[in-house]
Amino acid sequence: MSLQSALERLATYRANNTRASQDIFRNGLLVLQKSGFKKLGDDGWTTLEQLTLASIDVGRLDIADQCLQLIADNFPNSPRVDCLIGIRMEATEPPETALKYYADILEADSANVAIWKRRISVLRRTGKVEKALNELVQFVDTFYTDVEGWLELADIYASCNQYDHSFQALSHVLLLTPQNPFYVLQAAETAYTSEDFSLAIKMFLTVVDMTDADDSEQLLQESTPLGITVRAWFGCARRIAQNANLKSSSNTSAPKNLELLDELATERLRVAYSSSGQKGEIAKGRQEVFAWVATPLA
C-alpha cells in the first residue's frame, strides 16, 4: 500500500470516528516508518495520536511508546498528551496507579474533561460502580452539555436495573440533542423496560415520525420502513399494545384506538419484511415475524 493510500484511509477512519484498530495500526505503522506524518502539519500529530491508541488496542506497546514520545516532545504539558499517557498507563499498570495519576491531574485542573472521563471509566471497569456513579453525577452537574456523560450515566443506571433513573438521564440527552432519533429510540426502550408502556408507545411513534421517509406527497402504503423505523414499529405492535392500559408512572395518557395502532404497526412490519432480501438483510426472519404478528392478542 502506498503512503498516500494509507494516509487517506486513516483520515477516513478519523472522519467517521471508526475504531478499526488492526487496520489503523497497519496503515499508521507505514506512515510512521516513512515519516509521512511530518508532511501533514497538524494532521500529522493527529495521525500519530490515532496510531498510539490503535497500538495500545492491538498490544504493540513499543509502537505506542514511540508515538507517544514524539507527541510529548512536540507538545509538552499538553492535556491531550496527559490523557494519552494515562491510557497507556491503564494498559500495563494496576488500576490504582492510573486512578492516582488521574486524581493528581484533576487536583491541579478540575476542568480537565478528558481526564475526568478516563477516571470514571477506570472506576466502572474495576467494579467500583457506586463511586463511578457518584463521580459521573458530579461530572454532568459540572458539564451539563456533555451528551456522552449523560449517556454513560443512563447506561450505568440501566446496568443496575434502575430504569426510571436511566430514563431521567436520557431525558437530558433529548433536551441537548432533540433531533437524534437513536436517542429517542433508546429512551422509548428504557420506558418500555420500566413498564411505562404509554410513554414508550408515544416515544416509539416519535421515532417513526422522525425517521419515516413519508411525506404528504407519498402515501404511507407505498413506502417500506427501514432501519430503526422498523424497530420503532415493533415497539408499537402486539404485546406492548396489550399492556398500554396499565398505569403509567409518568402519567402519560394511553393512546386512543389501540386496535387501529396495532393494525397499522402490523401492516408496517409486514411491509418491512415482505421483500425477498435483495435490498438488504431486513427480510431475514420474515416467517418468524409474520407468525408473530398473526398471533391473536389475548
N, C-alpha and C positions, 0 to 999 in steps of 0.2 A: 504494500500500500504506500502511496506517495505521501509526502509530508502535508501537501495541500489537502488531500482527501481526509487525512487524519484530523487536521485542524477543523475542517468543515463538519466532520462527524461529531467532534467534541462540542463544537458550537451549537449544533442541532440538539444535542443532549441537554446542554445548558438552557437553551431557549424553551425546551419542552419540560424542563425540570425532571428529567428522566434519570433514574438511578440504575444504570446498566453497568455495574462495577467492572465486570470482566472485560467488556468491550472498551469501556473508558480507559481501563488500565493498559490494554494492548495499544490503543491509539495514543494515549498520553505518554507511554514509555517511548514510543517512536519520536514524539515531539521533544521529549526531554533529551534523548540521546543525540538528536540532531540540533539541539539548542534552538528549536523552532519558536519557543516561547519568547525569545529575545526580539523577534521580528514583529511582535503583535502589540507592543506598547503595554497599556494597562490590561488588555485582554490576555496577555501572556501570563500575568500573575494570577488571573482568574483561572486560566487553564492549569497552572501548577497547583492551585488550591483544589481544583476538581480532581487532579491526579492524586493528590495527597489523600483525599477521602476515599477514592477508589482503591488505592494501595492498601489502606487500612482494612477496607472491606475484604479484600482478597488475601490478606495476610502477608503482603510484601512490605513489611515494616521498614526494610532497608531503603526502599524507594521513597516511602512516606517520609522518612527522616531526611533523605537527601532533598526532597522538595521543600520540606518544612524549613530546613536550614537556609535554602535560597530565599524563601519568602521572608523569614525572620531577619536575615541580613539586610534586606532591602526595606523592610517596614518594621523597624524596632519599636517596641512598645505599642504595637497596633492591637486593638481589641479583637480583631478577626484572627490575628496570629495567636493571641491568648486562647481563643476558643479552639483553634486547631491543635494547639499544644495539649489542651485538656482532653480533646477527643483521642489524640494519640496516647495520652496517659491512660485513658479508660481501656485501651486495648491490651495493656500489659500490667498495669499497676492495680493493687487492691482498690475496691470502690471507695474505701475510706480516704485513700490518698487523693483520689480525684475530687471527692467531696470537699476535702480541706483546701485543695487548690482553688476550687470554685468559690468557697466561702471567703478565702483571703482576698480574691479579686472583688467580690461583691462588697466586702467591708470597705474597700477603697473606692469603689464605684458601684453604688446600689442601683444605678440606672442601666447597667450592662445587661440588656435583654437576652442576648445570645448565651451568656454565661449562666444567667438565672434559669433559662430553659434547659440547659445541659444539666444543671444541678438537679432540677426536678425530674429529668429523665433518669438520672442515675438512682435517685431515691426510689422511683417507681420500679425500675428494673431490678433493684435489690430487695424488693418486697416491703419497703418502708412506705406503704401506700398512704397511711394516715398522715405521715409527715409530708409526703409529696402533695397530698390533697390540700393541706393547710398552706403550704408554700404557694401552690397554684392559685388558691383563693386570694392570697395576698398579691400575687402577680397580676391577676386580671383586675383586681381592685386598683392597682397602680397603673397598669397599662390597659385601660378598658377596651381600646380599639384593636387589640391583638386577637384576631379571629382564631388563630391556631391555639392560643391559650384557652379560649372558651371551648373549642372543640376537644382539646385534651381533657379539660375539666368534665365535659359531658361524657367522655369515654370512661374516665375513672369512675364517675358515679354509676354509669351503666354496668361496669365490671363488678361493682359492689351491689348490684340489684337495686340501686336507689334511682329508679327511673323517673320519679317526679322531679328530683333534683337535676337529673340529666336533662330533662326537657326544659327546665328553667335555664340551664346553661345554654341550651340550643336556642332558646328564645332571644338571648342576647346576640347570638350569631346571626339570627334572622333580622334583628334590628340593624346590624352592621352591614350585612350583605343580603338585602331583601330580594335580589334578583337571581340568586343562585338556587335552582330547583333541586340540586342534590342535597342541600342543607334542609330544604323544606321536606324532602322525602325522608331524610334521617329523623327529623322532628316528628313526622307522621308515624313512622315505625316505632319511635320511642313512646309516643302517646298510645299506640296500639298495645305495646308490651305492658304498659302501665294500666291497661284496660279502660282507658278513656276513649271508648270507641267513637263517640260522636265527634270529638275533636280530631281523632285520627282520620275519619272519613272526610271531614272538612279540609284537612291538610292534604290528603291524597288527591282530592278534587282540585286543590290549588296547584298541585304538581301537574296534573293533567292540563289545566288552563295555561300553565307556563310553558309546557313543553310540546303540546299537541300542535302540529303544523296547520291545523284547520283555521281558516278564516271564514267570514261570512260568504266569501266568494266561492268557497269549496264546501260541498256538502260533507257532513261528518261520515256518512256511509261510504264515501268514495276514498277515504284515507285509510292508511294502515298504521296503527300505533307502533312505535319503535322505542327501543331503549328504556329509559326509566318511566316513560309513559305507560308501558306495559306493566311495569312493577306497581305503578300507582293504581292502575285498574284492578290488579289483583287485590289491592288493599280495599277497594270499594265493593268487591264482589263477595258473594256467598256467605262465608262464615262470619265475616265482620257485620254483614247486614243483619244476621240473626241476633247479634248482640248489641246492636245500635240503640236498643231501647233501654239498656242498662243506665244506671245513674252515672252522670259524667262528673268527675272530680273537679273539672274546670267549669262546671255548669254550662257547658256548650249544648245548645238545643240539638236534638236529634234531627237529622234531615227528614224532610217530608217525602212521601211517596217512595218508601224504601224498596218496594217491589219494582217500581219503574227504574230506580237506580240499579238494582240488581240485574234487571233485564238489559240495561244499557251496558253495564260492566261486562256482563256475559257476552253480549254481542261484540264488544270491542276485543275481548280476549279471543273469541272465535276468529275474528278477522286477523288478529295479530298472528295466530298460529295456523292460518289456512294456507299459507304459501308452501311451496314444495321445498323451500330452503335455499333456492338458488340465489336469493338476495341476501342471505346471511344465515346465521345459525338460530335465529329466533323460532324457526319452525320445529326445532328439536323438541321432543316431548309432547308433540301435538296430541297423540292419542290419550296420554295421561291428563292433559289439560281439558280436552273435550269430555272425558269421562267425569272429571271433577265438576265442571260447570253444569253437567247434565244431571248431577245428583240432586234430587229434590231437597229443598230446605225442610228441616224438621219443624 
